[in-house]
């Protein structure tokens, strides 16, 4: 979905909230003039179509 090698994807379960956190490295650091999502909060949209067992 994000053209990131699987080895760079981190999945962190959080059982207390029945949730998971998924992290991937960014192409540029937050605040860089080329950053299109300064807070990194718009990257979740593609995950909305995935079923998580």
LUMKE-738998 format. One record per atom (N, C-alpha, C): residue number from 1; z, y negated, x negated. Coordinates in Angstrom, 2 decimals, m for minus. Example, Ala and Ser with C-alpha at 12.3 -4.5 7.8 and 13.67 -1.06 7.14 Angstrom:
# LUMKE-738998
+-----+---------+---------+---------+
!   k !      zz !      yy !      xx !
+-----+---------+---------+---------+
!   1 !    7.80 !    5.69 !  m13.19 !
!   1 !    7.80 !    4.50 !  m12.30 !
!   1 !    7.80 !    3.30 !  m13.20 !
!   2 !    7.08 !    2.25 !  m12.85 !
!   2 !    7.14 !    1.06 !  m13.67 !
!   2 !    7.87 !   m0.03 !  m12.90 !
+-----+---------+---------+---------+
# end
This chain:
# LUMKE-738998
+-----+---------+---------+---------+
!   k !      zz !      yy !      xx !
+-----+---------+---------+---------+
!   1 !    0.00 !    1.20 !   m0.80 !
!   1 !    0.00 !    0.00 !    0.00 !
!   1 !    0.00 !   m1.27 !   m0.84 !
!   2 !    0.70 !   m1.22 !   m1.96 !
!   2 !    0.88 !   m2.43 !   m2.77 !
!   2 !    0.27 !   m2.31 !   m4.16 !
!   3 !   m0.47 !   m1.25 !   m4.41 !
!   3 !   m1.11 !   m1.01 !   m5.71 !
!   3 !   m0.09 !   m1.03 !   m6.84 !
!   4 !    1.05 !   m0.40 !   m6.62 !
!   4 !    2.12 !   m0.31 !   m7.61 !
!   4 !    2.31 !    1.17 !   m7.94 !
!   5 !    2.37 !    1.55 !   m9.21 !
!   5 !    2.61 !    2.95 !   m9.55 !
!   5 !    3.92 !    3.44 !   m8.93 !
!   6 !    3.91 !    4.67 !   m8.44 !
!   6 !    5.10 !    5.24 !   m7.81 !
!   6 !    6.31 !    5.18 !   m8.72 !
!   7 !    6.09 !    5.28 !  m10.03 !
!   7 !    7.20 !    5.25 !  m10.98 !
!   7 !    7.92 !    3.90 !  m11.01 !
!   8 !    7.28 !    2.85 !  m10.48 !
!   8 !    7.89 !    1.52 !  m10.47 !
!   8 !    8.52 !    1.16 !   m9.13 !
!   9 !    8.43 !    2.07 !   m8.16 !
!   9 !    9.01 !    1.84 !   m6.84 !
!   9 !   10.44 !    2.38 !   m6.84 !
!  10 !   11.37 !    1.57 !   m6.38 !
!  10 !   12.77 !    1.99 !   m6.28 !
!  10 !   13.16 !    2.02 !   m4.81 !
!  11 !   13.74 !    3.15 !   m4.38 !
!  11 !   14.22 !    3.30 !   m3.01 !
!  11 !   15.72 !    3.50 !   m3.08 !
!  12 !   16.45 !    2.59 !   m2.45 !
!  12 !   17.91 !    2.62 !   m2.50 !
!  12 !   18.43 !    2.83 !   m1.08 !
!  13 !   19.03 !    4.02 !   m0.80 !
!  13 !   19.58 !    4.25 !    0.54 !
!  13 !   20.91 !    3.52 !    0.71 !
!  14 !   21.17 !    3.07 !    1.92 !
!  14 !   22.44 !    2.43 !    2.25 !
!  14 !   22.92 !    3.05 !    3.56 !
!  15 !   23.65 !    4.16 !    3.43 !
!  15 !   24.06 !    4.97 !    4.57 !
!  15 !   24.91 !    4.19 !    5.58 !
!  16 !   25.77 !    3.31 !    5.11 !
!  16 !   26.66 !    2.58 !    6.02 !
!  16 !   25.89 !    1.77 !    7.06 !
!  17 !   24.69 !    1.36 !    6.73 !
!  17 !   23.87 !    0.57 !    7.66 !
!  17 !   22.68 !    1.37 !    8.19 !
!  18 !   22.64 !    2.67 !    7.86 !
!  18 !   21.48 !    3.50 !    8.22 !
!  18 !   20.19 !    2.81 !    7.79 !
!  19 !   20.17 !    2.35 !    6.55 !
!  19 !   19.05 !    1.56 !    6.05 !
!  19 !   18.65 !    2.00 !    4.65 !
!  20 !   17.50 !    1.53 !    4.23 !
!  20 !   17.05 !    1.70 !    2.85 !
!  20 !   16.53 !    0.36 !    2.35 !
!  21 !   16.59 !    0.20 !    1.04 !
!  21 !   15.99 !   m0.97 !    0.40 !
!  21 !   14.91 !   m0.44 !   m0.54 !
!  22 !   13.74 !   m1.03 !   m0.48 !
!  22 !   12.63 !   m0.63 !   m1.34 !
!  22 !   12.27 !   m1.82 !   m2.20 !
!  23 !   12.25 !   m1.62 !   m3.51 !
!  23 !   11.91 !   m2.71 !   m4.41 !
!  23 !   10.70 !   m2.34 !   m5.26 !
!  24 !    9.88 !   m3.35 !   m5.53 !
!  24 !    8.74 !   m3.20 !   m6.43 !
!  24 !    8.70 !   m4.43 !   m7.32 !
!  25 !    8.14 !   m4.29 !   m8.52 !
!  25 !    8.06 !   m5.47 !   m9.40 !
!  25 !    7.07 !   m6.49 !   m8.83 !
!  26 !    7.32 !   m7.73 !   m9.10 !
!  26 !    6.43 !   m8.81 !   m8.65 !
!  26 !    5.43 !   m9.14 !   m9.74 !
!  27 !    4.27 !   m9.65 !   m9.34 !
!  27 !    3.24 !  m10.05 !  m10.31 !
!  27 !    3.64 !  m11.29 !  m11.08 !
!  28 !    4.36 !  m12.20 !  m10.43 !
!  28 !    4.84 !  m13.43 !  m11.06 !
!  28 !    6.29 !  m13.63 !  m10.65 !
!  29 !    7.03 !  m14.41 !  m11.42 !
!  29 !    8.42 !  m14.65 !  m11.06 !
!  29 !    8.51 !  m15.64 !   m9.90 !
!  30 !    9.59 !  m15.57 !   m9.17 !
!  30 !    9.80 !  m16.48 !   m8.05 !
!  30 !    9.82 !  m17.92 !   m8.55 !
!  31 !    9.07 !  m18.77 !   m7.89 !
!  31 !    9.00 !  m20.18 !   m8.28 !
!  31 !    7.82 !  m20.51 !   m9.16 !
!  32 !    7.13 !  m19.48 !   m9.67 !
!  32 !    5.93 !  m19.70 !  m10.47 !
!  32 !    4.88 !  m20.43 !   m9.62 !
!  33 !    4.10 !  m21.33 !  m10.20 !
!  33 !    3.08 !  m22.02 !   m9.41 !
!  33 !    2.11 !  m21.07 !   m8.70 !
!  34 !    1.93 !  m19.86 !   m9.21 !
!  34 !    1.03 !  m18.90 !   m8.57 !
!  34 !    1.72 !  m18.00 !   m7.56 !
!  35 !    3.01 !  m18.20 !   m7.34 !
!  35 !    3.77 !  m17.38 !   m6.40 !
!  35 !    3.41 !  m17.75 !   m4.97 !
!  36 !    2.95 !  m16.77 !   m4.20 !
!  36 !    2.57 !  m17.02 !   m2.81 !
!  36 !    3.70 !  m16.69 !   m1.83 !
!  37 !    4.77 !  m16.10 !   m2.33 !
!  37 !    5.89 !  m15.73 !   m1.48 !
!  37 !    7.18 !  m15.95 !   m2.27 !
!  38 !    7.61 !  m17.18 !   m2.34 !
!  38 !    8.69 !  m17.58 !   m3.24 !
!  38 !    9.98 !  m16.78 !   m3.04 !
!  39 !   10.27 !  m16.37 !   m1.82 !
!  39 !   11.50 !  m15.62 !   m1.57 !
!  39 !   11.28 !  m14.11 !   m1.53 !
!  40 !   10.04 !  m13.66 !   m1.61 !
!  40 !    9.75 !  m12.23 !   m1.57 !
!  40 !   10.02 !  m11.62 !   m0.21 !
!  41 !   10.04 !  m12.44 !    0.83 !
!  41 !   10.41 !  m11.94 !    2.16 !
!  41 !    9.21 !  m11.62 !    3.05 !
!  42 !    8.01 !  m11.83 !    2.58 !
!  42 !    6.84 !  m11.56 !    3.40 !
!  42 !    6.12 !  m10.28 !    2.98 !
!  43 !    6.74 !   m9.49 !    2.15 !
!  43 !    6.08 !   m8.30 !    1.63 !
!  43 !    6.30 !   m7.06 !    2.48 !
!  44 !    7.11 !   m7.15 !    3.51 !
!  44 !    7.47 !   m5.98 !    4.31 !
!  44 !    6.44 !   m5.60 !    5.36 !
!  45 !    5.52 !   m6.46 !    5.69 !
!  45 !    4.62 !   m6.24 !    6.81 !
!  45 !    3.87 !   m4.91 !    6.72 !
!  46 !    3.35 !   m4.56 !    5.57 !
!  46 !    2.60 !   m3.30 !    5.43 !
!  46 !    3.47 !   m2.08 !    5.67 !
!  47 !    4.76 !   m2.19 !    5.46 !
!  47 !    5.67 !   m1.06 !    5.67 !
!  47 !    5.93 !   m0.80 !    7.15 !
!  48 !    5.64 !   m1.75 !    8.01 !
!  48 !    5.91 !   m1.61 !    9.43 !
!  48 !    5.16 !   m0.48 !   10.10 !
!  49 !    4.07 !   m0.03 !    9.51 !
!  49 !    3.27 !    1.04 !   10.12 !
!  49 !    3.62 !    2.43 !    9.58 !
!  50 !    4.64 !    2.53 !    8.75 !
!  50 !    5.01 !    3.80 !    8.14 !
!  50 !    6.18 !    4.43 !    8.89 !
!  51 !    6.05 !    5.73 !    9.20 !
!  51 !    7.16 !    6.47 !    9.79 !
!  51 !    8.07 !    6.97 !    8.68 !
!  52 !    9.35 !    6.73 !    8.82 !
!  52 !   10.33 !    7.20 !    7.84 !
!  52 !   11.14 !    8.32 !    8.48 !
!  53 !   11.07 !    9.52 !    7.90 !
!  53 !   11.79 !   10.66 !    8.51 !
!  53 !   13.30 !   10.52 !    8.40 !
+-----+---------+---------+---------+
# end
